[in-house]
Amino acid sequence: MDEPLFERGFWVVIPARFASARLPGKPLVEIAGMPMIEHVWRRACASSAHRVVIATDDERIERVARDFGAEVMLTSPDHENGTSRLAEVAERFELPADTRVVNVQGDEPLLPSTLIDLVAESLLANPEASIATLAEPISDPETLARASVVKVVRDHSGRALYFSRAPIPWQRESWGDEGPRALDSLPTPERFDAGWLRHIGLYGYRVGFLQRYAGWPPAPIEQLEQLEQLRALYYGHRIQVEVTPVEYPAGIDTPEDLARVRRLLEGR
């Protein structure tokens, strides 16, 4: 008989790919004397997770991760996204359907461990949700207009209504056809809880959902926006979105990002 969910705790899986268009070999770049993936792993281990696993399709990452003491699983190179890679890990470990798994990206060496716990706790507190994730307020029109910044709209209970690269919700009275005109056209910060939120890509899943997700074809809205979480909404699943209580530091996508993080962690 399976242990109760609250006794079993949650897992963290860190998908790590060697290939990166803008920063090849990203998980293994050195920061403050250790590879990036080790920084991420240590952050995950500092959370309340029952178990932390690095999932990679690259033997170089596997070898380095095992050397610093991580548990590693070599996964298929054919996954279309991190969610399907998590589904493989859950299947191979034969995790029960109600097990919570938090997906921590392998390029987030500054991730606060408390946010990993927050996502896992959100799933526990919202049993009707298949996914839990995070968001933070947007306070300037430039950020709101950028397609690289994913926006989310929530309902009154914190469930996601929609994710988009477009600036949603659209403020009809203040914005023209070209988008927000000026910062003073936006509502005051006190009204941001009803306005603009940037989605943060830290996800918690139930294993039962991962098993179903892997069998669904991509959704039209997912393909249009290039946002994999829209597949869950399209097929009728609930996503709980918590507003982060602490600053969420940006991950590493470019050489400039790497230089910024090195300055922070190396004190230079």
N, C-alpha and C positions, 0 to 999 in steps of 0.2 A: 504493500500500500504506500502511495506517495506521501511524503511529508507535507504538512500544510505549507502554503505559499509563504506565510510570514516567517516560518522557521527555516525554510530552504534559502531565503534571500534571493539576490539577483546576480546575474552574470554580466560582465563587460566583455564585449568582443571588439577588437581594434582591427578593422580591415586595413591592410597595408599593401600598396602596389608600388613596384619599382618605377614603372613608366610614368612620366609626367612631361607634358609638352613644354612647360615653362621652367621646370626645375627637375631634370632627370635624376633618378636615384634619390628622390627627396627623403624617404624615410631614414636613409643612412647618412645624410649630411651631418657633420659634427657641429654641435652647439655646446659650448662650455664643457668640452672634454668628453662628451658622450653623444651617440647618435640621436637624432630627433625622436626616433621611435621609442628609445629608452626613456626620454623625458615624458612622453605621452603615457607609456606603461607605468611609470612611477606615479604619475598623477592618478591613473585609474586604480592602482594598488592602494593609494591613500584614501580612496572612497570606501564605502561600506560593502562593496561587492564581495560576494561569496567566492567568486573565481574570475580571473582575468585571462583572456586568451587572445593572442595575436593571430589573425587569419591572413595568410599571404599566399600568393601564387608564385613567389620568387624564392629560390633556394639561398640567395645571398642574404635576403632579409631573415629567412629562417635561421641561418647559421649565426648571424650576429645576435638575434634575439635570444637564441638558446644560450649563447655565451654569457649574456648578462642575466640569465636566470628566468627568462619568461617561458610560459607555456605557449607553444606555437602549433598551429595546424596548417598544413599545406592544403590549399583549396584549389578548385578548378580555375583555370585561366579564362574561362568563357563567361563569367558572370557579367551581366549588363550593368549592375550597380551594387552598392554595398549591401542593400537589403537582401538581395538574392544570395550573396556570399554568407550573410548571417544565417539564412535559412539552411544552407549546407552545413554550417557548424552545428546548428541546433539538431539537425537530422542525424549527423554522425555521432553526436554525444547522446542521442536518444533522450533529449530533454522533454519533460512532460509539457503538455499544452499550455498550462497556466504559468510556466516559468517566465520571469521577466528578464529580458536581455537588453542591455543598453549598448548602442552603437556609438563608439567614440572614434572620431576620425584620427588617422595616424599623423596628421599634420597640425595638431593643436597642442604644442608643448607648454602653453601657458594656461590650459584649461583648469579652472578651479574645480577641485574634487567635489566641493559641495553641490555643484550643479549636476554632476552625475547622480548624486543621491537624490536631488530634487526631482529629476526625471523619473527615477525608479519609484520614489514615494508617490508621485502623481499617478502612476499606473495603479499602485496599490489602493490609493484613495478613490479612484474612479474605475470601478470594475467593469463598467459598460464600455470603456475606451479600449481600443486595440493598440493605439499608439499614444505616447506622450512626448511632447517636445517643448521648446522654449521660444520666447520672443523678447524683444526689448523695444522701447519707444524710439520713434524717429522724430527728430526735432528740427530738421532742415530740409528745404525743398530739393536741394541737390542730391542728397541721399535718397530721398523719396523717388526721384525721377530716374535713378540709375537702374538699368535692367539687371545688373549683376546683384542688386540687393533684392532679395525675395521678400515680398510683403504678405502678411496674413491678416485676415479679418476673423474675429471670434464672435460667438454668440454670448448671451448674458451669463452663461455658466462656464465660459472659457473654452468651449469646443470650437474647432476650426470650421469656418464656413467656406473659405476658399483661400488658396495661395496663388500669388501671381507675381510676375516680374513687372507688371504695370503698377502705377501708383493707386492702390485701392485702400479705402473707399475714395471715390472721386468727389472733390468738393465743388459742386456745380456753380455756386454763386461767386466763388473767389478765383477760379481758374479758367483760363482761356483754352482754346483749341490746342495750344502748344504746351500745356501743362501749368504747374504753379508759377505765378508771376513773381512773387517775392515772399521772403520769410514772414513779413508782417501780414500777409494774406492768410496765414495758417491760424488755426485756433491757438489759444494760450496753452502752455504745457499742462495745466490742470485738466484739459479736455482730451489729452492724448489717449486716455484709457478708452475713449470711444472713437479714436481716430486711427493713427498710423503706427503699425508695429512691424519691425524687421524680424523675419523668421531667423532663428538660430538653428543650425543643422545638427543638433544633438538629439538623438531619438531613443526612446525606450519602446520595446515591443513585447507582446505576448507571443510565445512560441507558436501557439495555435494559429495566430494571425500570419506569422511568417510562413507556415506550411501552406496556407491558402494563397498568400500573395505570390508565391513562386509558381503557382499554376495558372495565374490570370494573364491574359494577353495585355499589352500596354493599352492604356486608355487614350482616347483621342485628345482629351485636354492635357494629359501628361505629355504626349508627343508634341503638342503645340507649344506648351510652356517650357518643356524640358525640365519638369519637376516630378520626380518619382513619387512624392507623397500624394500627388493628385490621384494616383491609381487607387489608393485606399478610399478616398472620398467618393470616387466614381463608383466603386463597388459597394458603397453603403456603410463603410466603417467609420467609427468616431475617432477623432484625434483631439486629445486634450492639450491645450497650449497654456503653459505657465509663463508669466512675465518674470524674468530673472531679477532677483533682488540684489545682485552684484554685477559689476561690469563684466561683460563677456569679451575677453581679448581676442583679436582677430587671429586666425590661423596663418599658415605659411603657404602661399600660392606662387610667389615670384621671388627672384633674387633680392628685390628690395625688401620684401617681407622678412626674408631670412636675415638680412643685415639688421633690421629693426629688432628682431628677437634676440639676435646675438648681443646687441648693445645692452638690452635689458638683462639678459642672463649672465653676461660676462662682465658687466659693469664698465663698458667702454663705448 
